[in-house]
Amino acid sequence: MPVVISSNSSQSSRNSIRKAIRQARRDITPEQQAQYASAAATLSISALHKLNVSKVALYLTNDGELDTKPLIEALWQAGIEVYLPRLHPFSVGNLIFLRYDKNTQLQQNSLNIWEPKLDITQMILAHELDVVITPLVAFDKQGNRMGMGGGYYDRTLANWQTIGRPMPIGYAHDCQQVDSLPCEHWDVPLPVIVSPSAIYEYQPLAAAIPAS
């Protein structure tokens, strides 16, 4: 069930929401995590097939997030290229994306998140991706997304509607939904969010991703 939180536009409210939702997802048992991850992967693959994508970026799970491993395996089996974000080595606050397969070497970054070791031969520009499946702390009934506050994905996705790619799709537990989030002008709303129980379409999935 969604967590019900009374919110306003203050920073303290944003911090309170982050604290409550992060605790809610940490309380999910390992058995539930496995069940939810499998269900969300099945829904996601169905949605991605409708979009006819070939290149998808997503994240490696951290801090109770909805586990992406089943989805990654499903993407590989479907012949879809998988990419992971990495903190930009020169531009603070930005991300780059590198191809990910079973032989990719990983390392922990300054945020204690696993990311690919830097290899420019495996790098892709963000606008060459079809979809970026984004982590989030909370989402609301209008498709607004709240992250950890670093702004990495907001910067990456700031112009996606102008050029039509990469389309962002949120990925989250059902308990991460709230009625309404306090939003800032730089927050990028999500057209689609996948949870273990539903695909929330705030913009129709049928909206085509422009051809490469």
Secondary structure, DSSP 8 states (H G I E B T S, - for coil): --------SSHHHHHHHHHHHHHHHHTS-HHHHHHHHHHHHHHHHHHHHHHT-SEEE-----TT----HHHHHHHHHTT-EEEEEEE-SSSTT-EEEEE--TT--EEE-TTS-EEE---GGGEE-GGG-SEEEE--SEEETT--EE-SSS-HHHHHHTTHHHH--SEEEEE--GGGEES-----TT----SEEE-SS-EEESS-TTS-----
